[in-house]
Amino acid sequence: MVLMPRASKRNPVILKWIAIVILAGRWLDLYLAVMPDITIAPSVRPLDVVIVAGYAGAFFLMATRALASAPLVPLNNPSFHESLAHRQ
């Protein structure tokens, strides 16, 4: 999604950070594929907690930024006040 706009594809700083994220994700993918957990009972390792926390943090950050960037109430909509009268 970051590389969708043309300006971001021409910005070397953005390309550098995207490359770092892709390489880190590839390393993590290979690490988890090569180092399987062979225990009988499932265990929670610190890396598992960090991965879940990272995804949850990234989702929370993107969701709050998206909600803060645009108004949640439609502006300049002529039928908005009429629709408020019909809500339950």
N, C-alpha and C positions, 0 to 999 in steps of 0.2 A: 504494500500500500504506500510505503514511503517513496518508492521509485516511480509511482504513477505520473506525477507532474514532470514536465520536461526540464524545468529549472533544477529540480533535485538531482536529475541524472547528470547534469552538467556541473554540479557542485562537488569538488573533490573531497571536502570535509564530510559531507553526507555519504558519499560513496565509501570513504574509509570506514566510517562507523557501521555501515551496512555490511561491509566485507568482514569486519571483526565479529559482528553478531552471527553471520553465516558460518564463519570458521569455528566459532565457539560452539554453535549448535551442532555442527558436523562432528567436532571432537566429542561432545557429550553423547551424540548418537552412537559413535563407534565405541566409546567407553562402555556404555550400557549394553551394547551388543556383544562385546568381547568378555566382559566381566559379569556373567550371569550369577544370580543368587541361587545356590544349590541347597539351601536349607529346607528342612521339612516344614517347619512352622514359618509363616511369613513374618518378616521383621521389618521395622521401619528404620532406615539408616538416615544419618544426617543429610546426605545428598538428596534423598527423596523429599525430605522436609523443605530443603532449599529450593528444589525444583517447583514444588507446589506453591511455596510462598512467592517465588518469582513470577509464576504465571498469574497468581491471584493479584499481586502487586501491579503487574503490567496491565491487567484487565481493569483494575480499580483506577489506575492513573489515566488510561485512555477513556474510560467511561466518564470520569469526572471532568476531564478536559473537554470532551465532546458536549457534555451537558452544559458546561459553563460558557462555551463559545457561541451558542445560539439560544435565543429566547425559547422557553418552553410554551409560551402562549403566542399564538399567531398575531403578528402586528399588522395593522392596516387591512384587516379582513372585515369587509362591510357586514357580513352576516354573523360575526362572532358574538355580538351582544344578543342577537336573536336566538342563537344556539344555546346560550347560557340559560335562557328562559325555559328551554325544553329539557334540561338535564334533571335527573331525579334526585 
